[in-house]
Structures are given as structure tokens and as C-alpha cells.
Amino acid sequence: MKPADDVETIQREMTVFARRARAAAGRMHPQLSLVSYTLLGHLEESGGCRATDLAAHYALDKSTVSRQVAALERDGLIERRPDAEDQRVLALHLTEAGRRILAQVTESRRAAFRERLADWPAEDLARFADYLVRYNADPGPGRHDQEPAAPTPDQVGRRTYG
């Protein structure tokens, strides 16, 4: 196979992977989209942040994040509290209900991945994990001045994304 064919295969398979991830998110928790799940995960890991920080971190439009945040607030999964460093700023934080749902969905996602990968040899799992970390660690062309949108290698063991 030629490198161009390999790249085409990778692109196609990553698209399938993304579609499955979005579909699986709806099955894990009907009201928690993949974007919402990812935002909740970031809030948990960061200990809270501003909506603009979420938009910048994930390279999302502020209006997209605003709609997601409004829905998460309406569902009682996040709340706004004064920022510890700057009391003039309101930071987003998980509520107890948000922590519970995030934990439930995370465990369901991990179980689904474990089941799907159960027959894979340990060496293949390690290699696949290494390749995903390597791929996601590079922000891509023109994005070297921004944070990567994917988890860093030290985050990989804590949460399963996508």
C-alpha cells in the first residue's frame, strides 16, 4: 500500500471512529452529548475554568460552548462560582450531580472499550495506545501555538476519550 493510500485509510477510519463515539455518547447517557461529556471531563480535570477557556482549549466557537454550558447548567451538572484567583470572574465547576453522571458515563465508556478490545493482544493494545497518543500530541499544521485539543499523555490513563 502507498503512503497516500494509508493516509486515506487512516482518515476514513478516524471518521468512522468519530461517528461511533458520537453515537455511543447518546447510548451512554441520552442527554449528554460527546461535546458535553468532554467539557465535563475538562472541568473535572482542571478544577473549573471559564467558558472562554473551554472554547480556546477545544478550538470551539464561543457560541457553541455557550449553548453547551447553558444546557449543562439547566440540567444541574455545572454551576458558576467566583474564580478563586479573580473574584470578578465566574468560573464553571461541576456540581455533585455532574460528578456522578460524569463518573457513570466514564465507566460505561471504559467498559465498552474494554469489551471491544478484549480480544486484542497486549502488544497491539500498547502499540495502538502509543500511536493515538503520538497522533493527538501533535496539534497539526498551523496550530503549534495552541494547546492540543486532545488529552496529553499523562491524561490518557485517567479518562477514555472518543
DSSP file (Angstrom, degrees, kcal/mol; ACC not computed):
  #  RESIDUE AA STRUCTURE BP1 BP2  ACC     N-H-->O    O-->H-N    N-H-->O    O-->H-N    TCO  KAPPA ALPHA  PHI   PSI    X-CA   Y-CA   Z-CA
    1    1 A M              0   0    0      0, 0.0     0, 0.0     0, 0.0     0, 0.0   0.000 360.0 360.0 360.0 139.3    0.0    0.0    0.0
    2    2 A K     >  -     0   0    0      1,-0.1     4,-2.4     4,-0.0     3,-0.4  -0.471 360.0-113.6 -79.9 152.5    1.3    3.5   -0.8
    3    3 A P  H  > S+     0   0    0      0, 0.0     4,-2.6     0, 0.0     5,-0.2   0.877 118.8  54.9 -53.8 -38.2    1.6    6.2    1.9
    4    4 A A  H  > S+     0   0    0      1,-0.2     4,-2.0     2,-0.2     5,-0.1   0.895 108.5  48.3 -63.4 -38.4   -1.2    8.2    0.2
    5    5 A D  H  > S+     0   0    0     -3,-0.4     4,-2.4     2,-0.2    -1,-0.2   0.889 110.4  51.9 -67.0 -39.0   -3.4    5.2    0.4
    6    6 A D  H  X S+     0   0    0     -4,-2.4     4,-2.7     2,-0.2    -2,-0.2   0.917 109.2  49.4 -62.7 -43.5   -2.5    4.6    4.1
    7    7 A V  H  X S+     0   0    0     -4,-2.6     4,-2.7     2,-0.2    -1,-0.2   0.907 110.6  50.7 -62.9 -41.5   -3.3    8.3    4.9
    8    8 A E  H  X S+     0   0    0     -4,-2.0     4,-2.5     2,-0.2    -2,-0.2   0.914 111.2  48.4 -62.1 -42.9   -6.7    7.9    3.1
    9    9 A T  H  X S+     0   0    0     -4,-2.4     4,-2.7     2,-0.2     5,-0.2   0.918 111.6  49.6 -62.9 -44.4   -7.4    4.7    5.1
   10   10 A I  H  X S+     0   0    0     -4,-2.7     4,-2.6     2,-0.2     5,-0.2   0.936 111.6  48.8 -60.5 -46.9   -6.5    6.5    8.4
   11   11 A Q  H  X S+     0   0    0     -4,-2.7     4,-1.8     1,-0.2    -2,-0.2   0.929 113.3  46.8 -59.8 -46.3   -8.7    9.5    7.5
   12   12 A R  H  X S+     0   0    0     -4,-2.5     4,-2.0     1,-0.2    -1,-0.2   0.924 114.4  46.6 -62.7 -45.2  -11.7    7.2    6.7
   13   13 A E  H  X S+     0   0    0     -4,-2.7     4,-2.5     1,-0.2    -1,-0.2   0.844 109.4  53.6 -69.8 -33.6  -11.2    5.1    9.8
   14   14 A M  H  X S+     0   0    0     -4,-2.6     4,-2.4    -5,-0.2    -1,-0.2   0.867 107.9  52.2 -66.9 -34.9  -10.9    8.1   12.1
   15   15 A T  H  X S+     0   0    0     -4,-1.8     4,-2.4    -5,-0.2    -2,-0.2   0.921 110.1  47.5 -64.7 -44.5  -14.2    9.4   10.6
   16   16 A V  H  X S+     0   0    0     -4,-2.0     4,-2.6     1,-0.2    -2,-0.2   0.919 111.0  52.4 -60.9 -43.6  -15.8    6.1   11.4
   17   17 A F  H  X S+     0   0    0     -4,-2.5     4,-2.3     1,-0.2    -2,-0.2   0.916 109.7  48.3 -57.9 -45.9  -14.3    6.3   14.9
   18   18 A A  H  X S+     0   0    0     -4,-2.4     4,-2.3     2,-0.2    -1,-0.2   0.902 110.9  50.5 -64.3 -41.7  -15.7    9.8   15.5
   19   19 A R  H  X S+     0   0    0     -4,-2.4     4,-2.4     1,-0.2    -1,-0.2   0.926 111.5  48.1 -62.4 -43.7  -19.2    8.8   14.3
   20   20 A R  H  X S+     0   0    0     -4,-2.6     4,-3.1     1,-0.2     5,-0.2   0.902 109.5  53.2 -63.1 -40.1  -19.2    5.8   16.6
   21   21 A A  H  X S+     0   0    0     -4,-2.3     4,-2.0     2,-0.2    -1,-0.2   0.921 110.5  46.5 -62.1 -43.9  -18.0    7.9   19.5
   22   22 A R  H  X S+     0   0    0     -4,-2.3     4,-1.3     2,-0.2    -1,-0.2   0.922 115.1  46.6 -64.3 -43.1  -20.9   10.4   18.9
   23   23 A A  H  X S+     0   0    0     -4,-2.4     4,-1.2     1,-0.2     3,-0.2   0.908 111.7  51.0 -65.4 -41.6  -23.4    7.6   18.6
   24   24 A A  H  X S+     0   0    0     -4,-3.1     4,-2.2     1,-0.2    -1,-0.2   0.861 102.1  61.4 -65.0 -35.3  -22.1    5.8   21.7
   25   25 A A  H  X S+     0   0    0     -4,-2.0     4,-1.9     1,-0.2     7,-0.3   0.903 102.8  51.0 -58.5 -41.2  -22.3    9.0   23.8
   26   26 A G  H  < S+     0   0    0     -4,-1.3    -1,-0.2    -3,-0.2    -2,-0.2   0.833 110.8  48.3 -65.8 -32.4  -26.1    9.1   23.2
   27   27 A R  H  < S+     0   0    0     -4,-1.2    -1,-0.2    -3,-0.2    -2,-0.2   0.832 108.6  54.0 -76.3 -32.0  -26.4    5.5   24.4
   28   28 A M  H  < S-     0   0    0     -4,-2.2    -2,-0.2     1,-0.3    -1,-0.2   0.905 135.8  -6.6 -69.6 -41.1  -24.3    6.1   27.5
   29   29 A H    ><  -     0   0    0     -4,-1.9     3,-2.2     3,-0.3    -1,-0.3  -0.803  66.3-145.9-156.7 110.8  -26.5    9.0   28.6
   30   30 A P  T 3  S+     0   0    0      0, 0.0    -1,-0.1     0, 0.0    -2,-0.1   0.769  99.3  42.0 -54.1 -33.0  -29.2   10.3   26.4
   31   31 A Q  T 3  S+     0   0    0      1,-0.1     2,-0.7     2,-0.1    -5,-0.1   0.399  98.9  82.3 -95.9   4.5  -28.9   14.0   27.5
   32   32 A L    <   -     0   0    0     -3,-2.2    -3,-0.3    -7,-0.3    -4,-0.1  -0.857  65.0-162.0-116.4  98.8  -25.1   14.0   27.5
   33   33 A S     >  -     0   0    0     -2,-0.7     4,-2.7     1,-0.1     5,-0.2  -0.167  35.7-103.9 -68.6 168.5  -23.6   14.6   24.0
   34   34 A L  H  > S+     0   0    0      2,-0.2     4,-2.4     1,-0.2     5,-0.2   0.895 124.3  50.8 -61.1 -40.2  -19.9   13.8   23.3
   35   35 A V  H  > S+     0   0    0      2,-0.2     4,-2.6     1,-0.2    -1,-0.2   0.935 111.2  47.6 -63.5 -45.6  -19.1   17.5   23.4
   36   36 A S  H  > S+     0   0    0      1,-0.2     4,-2.7     2,-0.2    -2,-0.2   0.915 111.4  50.8 -61.8 -42.9  -20.8   17.9   26.8
   37   37 A Y  H  X S+     0   0    0     -4,-2.7     4,-2.4     1,-0.2    -1,-0.2   0.920 111.5  48.1 -59.5 -44.6  -19.1   14.8   28.1
   38   38 A T  H  X S+     0   0    0     -4,-2.4     4,-2.2     2,-0.2    -2,-0.2   0.904 111.6  49.4 -64.9 -41.8  -15.7   16.2   27.0
   39   39 A L  H  X S+     0   0    0     -4,-2.6     4,-2.4     2,-0.2    -2,-0.2   0.917 110.9  49.6 -64.7 -42.8  -16.4   19.6   28.6
   40   40 A L  H  X S+     0   0    0     -4,-2.7     4,-2.3     1,-0.2    -2,-0.2   0.918 110.0  52.0 -60.7 -42.6  -17.5   18.0   31.9
   41   41 A G  H  X S+     0   0    0     -4,-2.4     4,-2.5     1,-0.2    -1,-0.2   0.900 109.5  49.0 -60.3 -41.5  -14.3   15.9   31.8
   42   42 A H  H  X S+     0   0    0     -4,-2.2     4,-2.8     2,-0.2     6,-0.3   0.910 109.7  51.4 -65.7 -41.5  -12.2   19.1   31.3
   43   43 A L  H  X>S+     0   0    0     -4,-2.4     4,-1.4     1,-0.2     5,-0.9   0.895 111.3  48.5 -62.7 -38.8  -13.9   20.9   34.1
   44   44 A E  H  <5S+     0   0    0     -4,-2.3    -2,-0.2     2,-0.2     3,-0.2   0.952 115.3  43.4 -63.9 -48.8  -13.2   17.9   36.4
   45   45 A E  H  <5S+     0   0    0     -4,-2.5    -2,-0.2     1,-0.2    -1,-0.2   0.851 118.9  43.0 -67.2 -35.5   -9.5   17.7   35.4
   46   46 A S  H  <5S-     0   0    0     -4,-2.8    -1,-0.2    -5,-0.2    -2,-0.2   0.657 104.9-123.7 -86.2 -15.7   -8.9   21.4   35.6
   47   47 A G  T  <5S-     0   0    0     -4,-1.4    -3,-0.2    -5,-0.2    -4,-0.1   0.639  75.7 -39.4  79.4  13.9  -10.9   22.0   38.8
   48   48 A G      < -     0   0    0     -5,-0.9     2,-0.3    -6,-0.3    45,-0.2  -0.103  67.2-177.5 111.5 150.0  -13.0   24.5   37.0
   49   49 A C  B     -A   92   0A   0     43,-1.3    43,-3.6    -2,-0.1     2,-0.1  -0.964  33.7 -78.0-165.5 174.9  -12.5   27.2   34.4
   50   50 A R     >  -     0   0    0     -2,-0.3     4,-1.6    41,-0.2     3,-0.3  -0.462  38.8-117.1 -81.5 157.4  -14.1   30.0   32.4
   51   51 A A  H  > S+     0   0    0      1,-0.2     4,-2.3     2,-0.2     5,-0.2   0.864 116.9  57.4 -61.8 -35.7  -16.3   29.2   29.3
   52   52 A T  H  > S+     0   0    0      1,-0.2     4,-2.3     2,-0.2    -1,-0.2   0.847 103.0  54.2 -65.0 -32.2  -13.8   31.2   27.2
   53   53 A D  H  > S+     0   0    0     -3,-0.3     4,-2.8     2,-0.2    -1,-0.2   0.898 107.8  49.9 -66.7 -39.9  -11.0   28.8   28.4
   54   54 A L  H  X S+     0   0    0     -4,-1.6     4,-2.3     2,-0.2     6,-0.3   0.935 110.7  49.6 -61.7 -46.1  -13.1   25.8   27.2
   55   55 A A  H  <>S+     0   0    0     -4,-2.3     5,-2.2     1,-0.2     4,-0.5   0.919 114.5  44.4 -60.0 -44.6  -13.6   27.4   23.8
   56   56 A A  H ><5S+     0   0    0     -4,-2.3     3,-0.8     3,-0.2    -1,-0.2   0.923 112.3  51.6 -66.8 -44.2   -9.9   28.2   23.4
   57   57 A H  H 3<5S+     0   0    0     -4,-2.8    -2,-0.2     1,-0.2    -1,-0.2   0.898 120.2  33.2 -61.3 -42.3   -8.8   24.7   24.7
   58   58 A Y  T 3<5S-     0   0    0     -4,-2.3    -1,-0.2    -5,-0.2    -2,-0.2   0.322 106.2-121.8 -98.7   7.7  -11.0   22.8   22.3
   59   59 A A  T < 5 +     0   0    0     -3,-0.8     2,-0.3    -4,-0.5    -3,-0.2   0.903  62.4 148.6  52.3  44.8  -10.8   25.3   19.4
   60   60 A L      < -     0   0    0     -5,-2.2    -1,-0.2    -6,-0.3     2,-0.1  -0.776  55.6 -98.0-107.0 153.4  -14.6   25.7   19.5
   61   61 A D     >  -     0   0    0     -2,-0.3     4,-2.0     1,-0.1     3,-0.4  -0.431  31.3-123.8 -65.5 141.9  -16.7   28.7   18.7
   62   62 A K  H  > S+     0   0    0      1,-0.2     4,-2.6     2,-0.2    -1,-0.1   0.852 111.9  55.3 -58.4 -35.3  -17.7   30.7   21.8
   63   63 A S  H  > S+     0   0    0      2,-0.2     4,-2.2     1,-0.2    -1,-0.2   0.869 105.8  52.0 -67.9 -34.8  -21.4   30.4   20.8
   64   64 A T  H  > S+     0   0    0     -3,-0.4     4,-2.1     2,-0.2    -2,-0.2   0.941 113.2  43.8 -63.2 -47.2  -21.1   26.6   20.7
   65   65 A V  H  X S+     0   0    0     -4,-2.0     4,-3.2     1,-0.2     5,-0.2   0.895 110.7  56.0 -65.1 -39.8  -19.6   26.5   24.1
   66   66 A S  H  X S+     0   0    0     -4,-2.6     4,-2.5    -5,-0.2    -1,-0.2   0.915 108.7  46.6 -59.5 -44.0  -22.2   28.9   25.4
   67   67 A R  H  X S+     0   0    0     -4,-2.2     4,-2.1     2,-0.2    -1,-0.2   0.918 114.4  47.4 -64.7 -43.2  -25.0   26.7   24.2
   68   68 A Q  H  X S+     0   0    0     -4,-2.1     4,-2.5     2,-0.2    -2,-0.2   0.930 112.9  48.5 -63.4 -45.3  -23.4   23.6   25.8
   69   69 A V  H  X S+     0   0    0     -4,-3.2     4,-2.7     1,-0.2     5,-0.2   0.916 109.8  52.4 -61.9 -43.8  -22.7   25.4   29.0
   70   70 A A  H  X S+     0   0    0     -4,-2.5     4,-2.6    -5,-0.2    -1,-0.2   0.912 111.3  46.8 -59.6 -42.6  -26.3   26.7   29.2
   71   71 A A  H  X S+     0   0    0     -4,-2.1     4,-2.0     2,-0.2    -1,-0.2   0.906 112.4  49.3 -66.7 -41.5  -27.7   23.2   28.7
   72   72 A L  H  <>S+     0   0    0     -4,-2.5     5,-2.7     2,-0.2     6,-1.0   0.879 113.1  47.4 -66.3 -37.0  -25.3   21.7   31.3
   73   73 A E  H ><5S+     0   0    0     -4,-2.7     3,-1.7     4,-0.2    -2,-0.2   0.934 110.2  52.1 -66.2 -45.9  -26.3   24.5   33.8
   74   74 A R  H 3<5S+     0   0    0     -4,-2.6    -2,-0.2     1,-0.3    -1,-0.2   0.856 109.6  50.4 -58.9 -36.1  -30.0   23.9   33.1
   75   75 A D  T 3<5S-     0   0    0     -4,-2.0    -1,-0.3    -5,-0.2    -2,-0.2   0.463 115.9-117.4 -82.5  -0.8  -29.5   20.2   33.8
   76   76 A G  T < 5S+     0   0    0     -3,-1.7    22,-0.4     2,-0.2    21,-0.3   0.733  81.9 119.0  75.3  22.3  -27.8   21.0   37.1
   77   77 A L  S   <S+     0   0    0     -5,-2.7    18,-2.2    -6,-0.2     2,-0.3   0.717  75.8  23.7 -93.7 -23.6  -24.5   19.4   36.0
   78   78 A I  E     -B   94   0A   0     -6,-1.0     2,-0.3    16,-0.3    16,-0.2  -0.934  64.5-165.9-135.9 162.5  -22.4   22.6   36.3
   79   79 A E  E     -B   93   0A   0     14,-2.5    14,-2.5    -2,-0.3     2,-0.5  -0.970  22.9-117.2-143.6 158.0  -22.6   25.8   38.2
   80   80 A R  E     +B   92   0A   0     -2,-0.3    12,-0.2    12,-0.2    10,-0.1  -0.846  36.4 169.2 -98.8 132.4  -20.9   29.2   38.0
   81   81 A R  E     -B   91   0A   0     10,-2.7    10,-3.6    -2,-0.5     3,-0.1  -0.972  44.3 -85.2-136.9 152.8  -18.9   30.3   41.0
   82   82 A P  E     -B   90   0A   0      0, 0.0     8,-0.2     0, 0.0     5,-0.2  -0.319  53.4-106.9 -56.7 138.6  -16.5   33.2   41.6
   83   83 A D        -     0   0    0      6,-3.2     6,-0.2     3,-0.8   -35,-0.0  -0.436  18.7-132.7 -67.9 139.0  -13.0   32.3   40.4
   84   84 A A  S    S+     0   0    0      1,-0.2     3,-0.2    -2,-0.1    -1,-0.1   0.830 106.0  40.7 -63.1 -33.1  -10.5   31.7   43.3
   85   85 A E  S    S+     0   0    0      1,-0.3     2,-0.3     2,-0.0    -1,-0.2   0.755 129.1  24.6 -88.5 -26.8   -7.9   33.9   41.7
   86   86 A D    >   -     0   0    0      3,-0.2     3,-2.3     1,-0.1    -3,-0.8  -0.832  62.5-164.8-143.7  99.3  -10.1   36.7   40.4
   87   87 A Q  T 3  S+     0   0    0     -2,-0.3    -1,-0.1     1,-0.3    -3,-0.1   0.633  87.9  67.0 -62.1 -14.8  -13.4   37.2   42.2
   88   88 A R  T 3  S+     0   0    0     -6,-0.1     2,-0.4     2,-0.0    -1,-0.3   0.675  92.7  74.4 -77.4 -16.3  -14.7   39.3   39.3
   89   89 A V  S <  S-     0   0    0     -3,-2.3    -6,-3.2    -6,-0.2     2,-0.6  -0.784  74.6-140.8-102.9 138.5  -14.7   36.3   37.1
   90   90 A L  E     - B   0  82A   0     -2,-0.4     2,-0.3    -8,-0.2    -3,-0.0  -0.871  20.0-161.6 -97.7 125.4  -17.2   33.4   37.2
   91   91 A A  E     - B   0  81A   0    -10,-3.6   -10,-2.7    -2,-0.6     2,-0.4  -0.775  18.0-119.0-104.9 150.9  -15.7   30.0   36.7
   92   92 A L  E     +AB  49  80A   0    -43,-3.6   -43,-1.3    -2,-0.3     2,-0.3  -0.723  35.8 176.3 -89.0 136.1  -17.6   26.9   35.7
   93   93 A H  E     - B   0  79A   0    -14,-2.5   -14,-2.5    -2,-0.4     2,-0.1  -0.976  32.4-104.7-137.6 150.5  -17.5   23.9   38.1
   94   94 A L  E     - B   0  78A   0     -2,-0.3   -16,-0.3   -16,-0.2     2,-0.2  -0.474  30.6-141.2 -69.1 143.9  -19.1   20.5   38.3
   95   95 A T     >  -     0   0    0    -18,-2.2     4,-2.4    -2,-0.1     5,-0.2  -0.470  33.7 -98.7 -89.5 174.2  -22.0   20.0   40.7
   96   96 A E  H  > S+     0   0    0      1,-0.2     4,-2.4     2,-0.2     5,-0.2   0.907 128.6  51.8 -61.0 -40.1  -22.3   16.8   42.6
   97   97 A A  H  > S+     0   0    0    -21,-0.3     4,-2.5     1,-0.2     5,-0.2   0.901 108.6  51.4 -62.6 -39.2  -24.8   15.6   40.0
   98   98 A G  H  > S+     0   0    0    -22,-0.4     4,-2.5     1,-0.2    -2,-0.2   0.902 109.4  49.6 -63.2 -41.5  -22.3   16.5   37.3
   99   99 A R  H  X S+     0   0    0     -4,-2.4     4,-2.4     2,-0.2    -2,-0.2   0.910 111.7  49.1 -62.9 -42.5  -19.6   14.4   39.0
  100  100 A R  H  X S+     0   0    0     -4,-2.4     4,-2.5     2,-0.2    -2,-0.2   0.945 114.0  43.9 -64.2 -48.2  -22.0   11.5   39.4
  101  101 A I  H  X S+     0   0    0     -4,-2.5     4,-2.9     1,-0.2     5,-0.3   0.915 113.4  51.6 -65.0 -42.0  -23.1   11.5   35.8
  102  102 A L  H  X S+     0   0    0     -4,-2.5     4,-2.6    -5,-0.2    -1,-0.2   0.922 111.4  47.7 -60.1 -43.7  -19.5   12.0   34.5
  103  103 A A  H  X S+     0   0    0     -4,-2.4     4,-2.3     2,-0.2    -2,-0.2   0.912 113.2  48.2 -63.5 -42.8  -18.3    9.1   36.6
  104  104 A Q  H  X S+     0   0    0     -4,-2.5     4,-2.3     2,-0.2    -2,-0.2   0.938 115.1  43.7 -63.1 -47.5  -21.2    6.8   35.4
  105  105 A V  H  X S+     0   0    0     -4,-2.9     4,-2.8     2,-0.2     5,-0.2   0.900 112.3  53.4 -66.9 -40.5  -20.6    7.7   31.7
  106  106 A T  H  X S+     0   0    0     -4,-2.6     4,-2.6    -5,-0.3    -1,-0.2   0.929 110.8  46.4 -60.5 -44.9  -16.9    7.4   32.0
  107  107 A E  H  X S+     0   0    0     -4,-2.3     4,-2.5     2,-0.2    -1,-0.2   0.907 112.2  50.6 -65.8 -40.2  -17.2    3.9   33.5
  108  108 A S  H  X S+     0   0    0     -4,-2.3     4,-2.2     2,-0.2    -2,-0.2   0.914 111.9  48.0 -61.7 -42.4  -19.7    2.9   30.8
  109  109 A R  H  X S+     0   0    0     -4,-2.8     4,-2.4     2,-0.2    -2,-0.2   0.920 111.6  49.6 -64.6 -44.2  -17.3    4.2   28.1
  110  110 A R  H  X S+     0   0    0     -4,-2.6     4,-3.0     1,-0.2    -2,-0.2   0.919 110.7  50.2 -61.3 -42.7  -14.4    2.3   29.6
  111  111 A A  H  X S+     0   0    0     -4,-2.5     4,-2.5     1,-0.2    -1,-0.2   0.906 109.8  50.8 -62.4 -41.2  -16.4   -0.9   29.8
  112  112 A A  H  X S+     0   0    0     -4,-2.2     4,-2.4     2,-0.2    -1,-0.2   0.909 112.7  46.0 -63.8 -41.5  -17.4   -0.5   26.1
  113  113 A F  H  X S+     0   0    0     -4,-2.4     4,-2.3     2,-0.2    -2,-0.2   0.924 111.6  51.4 -66.0 -43.7  -13.8    0.0   25.1
  114  114 A R  H  < S+     0   0    0     -4,-3.0     4,-0.4     1,-0.2    -2,-0.2   0.920 112.5  46.8 -59.4 -42.3  -12.6   -3.0   27.2
  115  115 A E  H >< S+     0   0    0     -4,-2.5     3,-0.9     1,-0.2     4,-0.3   0.928 113.0  48.0 -64.3 -45.8  -15.3   -5.2   25.6
  116  116 A R  H 3< S+     0   0    0     -4,-2.4     3,-0.3     1,-0.2    -1,-0.2   0.830 120.5  37.5 -65.2 -31.8  -14.4   -4.0   22.1
  117  117 A L  T >< S+     0   0    0     -4,-2.3     3,-1.7     1,-0.2    -1,-0.2   0.301  83.1 109.3-102.7   8.0  -10.7   -4.5   22.7
  118  118 A A  T <  S+     0   0    0     -3,-0.9    -1,-0.2    -4,-0.4    -2,-0.1   0.808  79.9  47.2 -57.7 -33.8  -10.9   -7.7   24.8
  119  119 A D  T 3  S+     0   0    0     -4,-0.3    -1,-0.3    -3,-0.3    -2,-0.1   0.453  87.3 108.0 -90.1   0.1   -9.5  -10.0   22.1
  120  120 A W  S <  S-     0   0    0     -3,-1.7    -3,-0.0     1,-0.1     2,-0.0  -0.582  75.9-113.7 -78.9 137.0   -6.6   -7.8   21.2
  121  121 A P     >  -     0   0    0      0, 0.0     4,-2.1     0, 0.0     3,-0.4  -0.354  26.8-114.1 -63.8 150.8   -3.2   -8.9   22.2
  122  122 A A  H  > S+     0   0    0      1,-0.2     4,-2.5     2,-0.2     5,-0.2   0.854 116.4  55.6 -56.1 -38.2   -1.5   -6.8   24.9
  123  123 A E  H  > S+     0   0    0      1,-0.2     4,-2.3     2,-0.2    -1,-0.2   0.899 107.7  48.7 -64.5 -39.7    1.3   -5.7   22.4
  124  124 A D  H  > S+     0   0    0     -3,-0.4     4,-2.9     2,-0.2    -2,-0.2   0.907 111.0  50.4 -65.9 -41.4   -1.4   -4.5   19.9
  125  125 A L  H  X S+     0   0    0     -4,-2.1     4,-2.8     2,-0.2     5,-0.2   0.934 112.1  47.2 -61.2 -45.9   -3.1   -2.5   22.6
  126  126 A A  H  X S+     0   0    0     -4,-2.5     4,-2.4     2,-0.2    -2,-0.2   0.915 114.4  46.5 -62.7 -43.2    0.1   -0.9   23.8
  127  127 A R  H  X S+     0   0    0     -4,-2.3     4,-2.6     2,-0.2    -2,-0.2   0.927 113.1  49.0 -65.6 -45.2    1.1    0.0   20.2
  128  128 A F  H  X S+     0   0    0     -4,-2.9     4,-2.5     2,-0.2    -2,-0.2   0.928 112.1  49.1 -60.5 -45.9   -2.4    1.4   19.4
  129  129 A A  H  X S+     0   0    0     -4,-2.8     4,-2.5     1,-0.2     5,-0.2   0.921 111.6  49.4 -59.8 -45.1   -2.3    3.5   22.6
  130  130 A D  H  X S+     0   0    0     -4,-2.4     4,-2.5     1,-0.2    -1,-0.2   0.909 111.0  49.5 -61.3 -42.5    1.1    4.8   21.7
  131  131 A Y  H  X S+     0   0    0     -4,-2.6     4,-2.8     2,-0.2    -2,-0.2   0.908 111.3  48.8 -64.7 -41.9    0.1    5.7   18.2
  132  132 A L  H  X S+     0   0    0     -4,-2.5     4,-2.8     2,-0.2     5,-0.2   0.917 112.2  48.2 -64.8 -42.7   -3.0    7.5   19.4
  133  133 A V  H  X S+     0   0    0     -4,-2.5     4,-1.8     2,-0.2    -2,-0.2   0.934 113.7  47.7 -62.1 -45.2   -1.0    9.5   22.0
  134  134 A R  H  X S+     0   0    0     -4,-2.5     4,-0.8    -5,-0.2    -2,-0.2   0.926 113.9  46.9 -61.4 -46.0    1.6   10.4   19.4
  135  135 A Y  H >< S+     0   0    0     -4,-2.8     3,-0.6     1,-0.2    -2,-0.2   0.929 116.3  43.4 -61.9 -47.0   -1.1   11.4   16.8
  136  136 A N  H 3< S+     0   0    0     -4,-2.8    14,-0.5     1,-0.2    -1,-0.2   0.690 102.6  66.6 -76.5 -19.6   -3.1   13.5   19.4
  137  137 A A  H 3< S+     0   0    0     -4,-1.8    -1,-0.2    -5,-0.2    -2,-0.2   0.766  88.6  74.9 -72.6 -25.0    0.0   15.1   20.9
  138  138 A D  S << S-     0   0    0     -4,-0.8     6,-0.1    -3,-0.6    -1,-0.1  -0.802  72.1-155.0 -90.6 116.3    0.8   17.0   17.6
  139  139 A P        -     0   0    0      0, 0.0    -1,-0.1     0, 0.0    10,-0.1   0.633  42.2-123.2 -69.1 -10.6   -1.7   19.9   17.3
  140  140 A G    >   -     0   0    0      2,-0.1     3,-1.8     4,-0.0     4,-0.1  -0.210  48.3 -23.1  96.4 172.7   -1.3   19.8   13.5
  141  141 A P  T 3  S+     0   0    0      0, 0.0    -3,-0.0     0, 0.0     0, 0.0  -0.283 129.3   6.3 -60.0 135.0   -0.3   22.3   10.8
  142  142 A G  T 3  S+     0   0    0      1,-0.1     3,-0.2     4,-0.0    -2,-0.1   0.497 111.9  85.9  75.4   2.7   -0.7   25.9   11.8
  143  143 A R    X   +     0   0    0     -3,-1.8     3,-1.8     1,-0.1    -1,-0.1   0.158  45.8 113.1-119.8  17.9   -1.8   25.1   15.4
  144  144 A H  T 3  S+     0   0    0      1,-0.3    -1,-0.1    -4,-0.1    -4,-0.0   0.666  76.2  55.9 -68.8 -14.4    1.7   24.9   17.0
  145  145 A D  T 3  S+     0   0    0     -3,-0.2    -1,-0.3     2,-0.1     2,-0.3   0.450 100.3  74.2 -93.8  -0.2    0.9   27.9   19.1
  146  146 A Q  S <  S-     0   0    0     -3,-1.8     3,-0.1     1,-0.1   -89,-0.1  -0.731  90.4 -98.0-110.7 159.3   -2.2   26.4   20.6
  147  147 A E        -     0   0    0     -2,-0.3     2,-0.1   -91,-0.1    -2,-0.1  -0.432  50.3 -97.5 -67.1 147.8   -2.8   23.8   23.2
  148  148 A P        -     0   0    0      0, 0.0    -1,-0.1     0, 0.0     4,-0.1  -0.434  23.0-140.4 -65.8 144.5   -3.6   20.3   21.8
  149  149 A A  S    S+     0   0    0    -13,-0.1   -12,-0.1   -91,-0.1     3,-0.1   0.609  82.1  71.5 -80.2 -12.0   -7.3   19.6   21.7
  150  150 A A  S    S-     0   0    0    -14,-0.5   -17,-0.0     1,-0.1     2,-0.0  -0.570  99.3 -82.3-100.6 165.0   -6.7   16.0   22.8
  151  151 A P        -     0   0    0      0, 0.0    -1,-0.1     0, 0.0    -2,-0.1  -0.327  46.0-116.3 -64.0 148.2   -5.6   14.7   26.2
  152  152 A T    >>  -     0   0    0      1,-0.1     3,-2.0    -4,-0.1     4,-1.0  -0.390  34.7 -97.8 -77.3 163.6   -1.9   14.8   27.0
  153  153 A P  H 3> S+     0   0    0      0, 0.0     4,-0.5     0, 0.0     3,-0.5   0.835 124.8  56.2 -54.4 -34.1   -0.1   11.5   27.6
  154  154 A D  H 34 S+     0   0    0      1,-0.2     4,-0.2     2,-0.1     3,-0.1   0.701 107.2  50.8 -72.9 -15.2   -0.4   11.9   31.4
  155  155 A Q  H X> S+     0   0    0     -3,-2.0     3,-1.4     1,-0.1     4,-1.4   0.680  87.0  85.3 -88.6 -19.6   -4.2   12.2   31.0
  156  156 A V  H 3< S+     0   0    0     -4,-1.0     3,-0.1    -3,-0.5    -2,-0.1   0.858  89.3  48.0 -55.5 -41.9   -4.6    9.1   28.8
  157  157 A G  T 3< S+     0   0    0     -4,-0.5    -1,-0.3     1,-0.2    -2,-0.1   0.701 108.5  56.4 -73.6 -17.5   -4.8    6.6   31.7
  158  158 A R  T <4 S+     0   0    0     -3,-1.4     2,-0.4     1,-0.2    -1,-0.2   0.845 115.7  13.1 -84.8 -34.5   -7.3    8.7   33.6
  159  159 A R     <  -     0   0    0     -4,-1.4     2,-0.6    -3,-0.1    -1,-0.2  -0.999  64.2-131.3-146.2 144.1  -10.1    9.0   31.1
  160  160 A T        -     0   0    0     -2,-0.4     2,-0.3   -54,-0.1   -51,-0.1  -0.871  27.7-161.8 -96.4 120.8  -11.1    7.4   27.8
  161  161 A Y              0   0    0     -2,-0.6  -140,-0.0     1,-0.2  -127,-0.0  -0.799 360.0 360.0-103.2 144.1  -12.0   10.0   25.2
  162  162 A G              0   0    0     -2,-0.3    -1,-0.2  -128,-0.1  -138,-0.1   0.494 360.0 360.0  63.4 360.0  -14.0    9.3   22.0
